[in-house]
Amino acid sequence: MGVPSAGRFAPCFAAVSIALLPFFQSALAEQIDVHYAGGSDYDNPATWSPQIVPNNGNGGNTYRVTIEASGMAHGPTSESDVSVDALTLEGTGALRVTNHLFRSAATTNNSTVLPSVYAQPSSATSK
């Protein structure tokens, strides 16, 4: 009785490898804390520290986002569908979402409510 050739078992090994691939990928995934670094575009890596766009699944990872801002820059604007594990707003931090969904499994709002500086009442008078 001879030793079986490796070629005979290759399809079996390939099938097992493919079946186990999701387990290995999830083992490599990390949960990353990302902080707002300034800028207005949520989808720009330079807006974040570390420089990666926080959206679950991006790079196989999940994200916890903190937006803490001061001065006139209150936070980024998201113009795409986003999902994160956690969103925390600190200080005057804010997030604007335009025509898309933003999903957060947990949201903490420690921001101060500020008067709107974007929508000024009109001062039109009639004569």
DRENLO-887857 format. One record per residue (C-alpha): residue number from 1; residue in one letter; x, y, z. Coordinates in Angstrom, 3 decimals. Each point is the difference from the previous one (the first is absolute). Layout:
<roros>
(roro NUM "A" (X Y Z))
...
</roros>
This chain:
<roros>
(roro 1 "M" (0.000 0.000 0.000))
(roro 2 "G" (1.526 3.278 -1.105))
(roro 3 "V" (-0.188 3.505 1.409))
(roro 4 "P" (-2.892 2.010 -1.498))
(roro 5 "S" (1.030 2.886 -2.207))
(roro 6 "A" (-0.583 3.574 1.178))
(roro 7 "G" (-1.876 0.796 -3.216))
(roro 8 "R" (-2.835 -2.272 1.030))
(roro 9 "F" (-0.631 2.004 3.182))
(roro 10 "A" (0.557 3.490 -1.450))
(roro 11 "P" (-3.729 0.712 -0.618))
(roro 12 "C" (-0.790 -0.995 3.590))
(roro 13 "F" (2.700 2.296 1.415))
(roro 14 "A" (-1.191 2.864 -2.198))
(roro 15 "A" (-3.600 -0.415 1.173))
(roro 16 "V" (1.021 -0.077 3.683))
(roro 17 "S" (2.238 3.060 -0.478))
(roro 18 "I" (-2.823 1.990 -1.603))
(roro 19 "A" (-2.441 -1.054 2.730))
(roro 20 "L" (2.393 1.169 2.753))
(roro 21 "L" (0.956 3.302 -1.656))
(roro 22 "P" (-2.678 2.126 1.786))
(roro 23 "F" (1.249 -1.242 3.378))
(roro 24 "F" (3.557 1.045 -0.753))
(roro 25 "Q" (-1.114 3.388 -1.336))
(roro 26 "S" (-2.090 0.740 3.087))
(roro 27 "A" (2.926 -0.991 2.209))
(roro 28 "L" (2.084 2.678 -1.745))
(roro 29 "A" (-2.687 2.700 0.336))
(roro 30 "E" (0.498 2.671 2.645))
(roro 31 "Q" (-2.163 2.564 1.702))
(roro 32 "I" (1.692 3.346 -0.557))
(roro 33 "D" (-0.521 3.242 1.927))
(roro 34 "V" (-0.036 2.895 -2.466))
(roro 35 "H" (0.021 3.696 0.936))
(roro 36 "Y" (-1.048 3.010 -2.042))
(roro 37 "A" (3.140 1.913 -1.046))
(roro 38 "G" (-1.650 2.897 -1.859))
(roro 39 "G" (-1.413 0.511 -3.448))
(roro 40 "S" (-3.466 -0.205 -1.434))
(roro 41 "D" (-0.061 -3.220 -2.059))
(roro 42 "Y" (-0.845 -3.165 1.956))
(roro 43 "D" (1.226 -2.140 -2.919))
(roro 44 "N" (3.487 1.546 -0.035))
(roro 45 "P" (2.588 -1.990 2.012))
(roro 46 "A" (1.796 3.262 0.903))
(roro 47 "T" (-3.065 0.967 2.068))
(roro 48 "W" (0.790 -2.788 2.480))
(roro 49 "S" (2.721 -1.195 2.352))
(roro 50 "P" (1.149 -2.591 -0.870))
(roro 51 "Q" (-0.484 0.895 -3.658))
(roro 52 "I" (-2.697 -2.479 -1.009))
(roro 53 "V" (-3.654 0.570 -0.854))
(roro 54 "P" (-2.002 -1.528 2.881))
(roro 55 "N" (-2.641 -2.251 -1.546))
(roro 56 "N" (-0.491 -3.547 1.290))
(roro 57 "G" (1.452 -2.483 -2.425))
(roro 58 "N" (2.569 2.485 -1.328))
(roro 59 "G" (3.201 -2.040 0.134))
(roro 60 "G" (-1.986 -2.778 1.699))
(roro 61 "N" (-0.142 2.057 3.208))
(roro 62 "T" (-2.674 1.599 2.168))
(roro 63 "Y" (0.202 3.534 1.371))
(roro 64 "R" (-0.755 2.161 3.037))
(roro 65 "V" (-0.133 3.660 -1.060))
(roro 66 "T" (0.542 3.070 2.194))
(roro 67 "I" (-0.687 3.476 -1.334))
(roro 68 "E" (1.255 2.722 2.312))
(roro 69 "A" (0.316 3.415 -1.531))
(roro 70 "S" (0.610 3.570 0.997))
(roro 71 "G" (-0.284 3.332 -1.742))
(roro 72 "M" (-1.989 0.178 -3.211))
(roro 73 "A" (0.865 -3.524 -1.211))
(roro 74 "H" (-2.711 -2.073 1.645))
(roro 75 "G" (0.499 -3.236 -1.902))
(roro 76 "P" (-0.131 -1.762 -3.332))
(roro 77 "T" (-2.819 -0.545 -2.482))
(roro 78 "S" (-0.769 -3.539 -1.130))
(roro 79 "E" (-1.225 -0.380 -3.564))
(roro 80 "S" (-0.033 -3.804 -0.057))
(roro 81 "D" (-1.614 -2.851 1.928))
(roro 82 "V" (2.019 -0.680 3.162))
(roro 83 "S" (-0.210 -2.538 2.807))
(roro 84 "V" (2.135 0.138 3.168))
(roro 85 "D" (-0.055 -1.786 3.349))
(roro 86 "A" (-0.033 3.216 2.036))
(roro 87 "L" (-0.244 3.753 -0.555))
(roro 88 "T" (0.955 2.474 2.727))
(roro 89 "L" (-0.522 3.757 -0.360))
(roro 90 "E" (2.014 2.180 2.395))
(roro 91 "G" (0.172 3.766 0.540))
(roro 92 "T" (-1.430 1.677 -3.083))
(roro 93 "G" (0.494 -3.126 -2.094))
(roro 94 "A" (-2.643 -0.719 -2.608))
(roro 95 "L" (-0.606 -2.241 -2.963))
(roro 96 "R" (-2.018 1.001 -3.032))
(roro 97 "V" (-1.512 -2.704 -2.204))
(roro 98 "T" (-1.366 0.909 -3.420))
(roro 99 "N" (-2.354 -2.302 -1.926))
(roro 100 "H" (1.488 -3.192 1.437))
(roro 101 "L" (-0.203 -2.258 3.049))
(roro 102 "F" (2.336 0.143 2.995))
(roro 103 "R" (-0.342 -2.972 2.337))
(roro 104 "S" (1.571 -0.220 3.438))
(roro 105 "A" (-0.544 -2.879 2.398))
(roro 106 "A" (0.615 2.392 2.929))
(roro 107 "T" (-0.046 3.804 0.014))
(roro 108 "T" (1.137 2.323 2.771))
(roro 109 "N" (-0.798 3.682 -0.317))
(roro 110 "N" (2.043 2.088 2.422))
(roro 111 "S" (-0.159 3.043 -2.276))
(roro 112 "T" (-1.359 3.361 0.954))
(roro 113 "V" (-2.939 1.184 -2.054))
(roro 114 "L" (1.065 3.168 -1.782))
(roro 115 "P" (-2.129 2.600 -1.745))
(roro 116 "S" (-0.042 -0.559 -3.731))
(roro 117 "V" (2.646 1.947 -1.870))
(roro 118 "Y" (-1.031 -1.528 -3.311))
(roro 119 "A" (-3.642 1.058 -0.306))
(roro 120 "Q" (-0.346 3.703 0.646))
(roro 121 "P" (-3.517 1.477 0.086))
(roro 122 "S" (-0.716 2.299 -2.925))
(roro 123 "S" (-0.336 3.676 0.749))
(roro 124 "A" (-2.092 0.879 -3.034))
(roro 125 "T" (-2.359 2.907 0.501))
(roro 126 "S" (-2.885 1.079 -2.156))
(roro 127 "K" (-0.742 3.618 -0.922))
</roros>
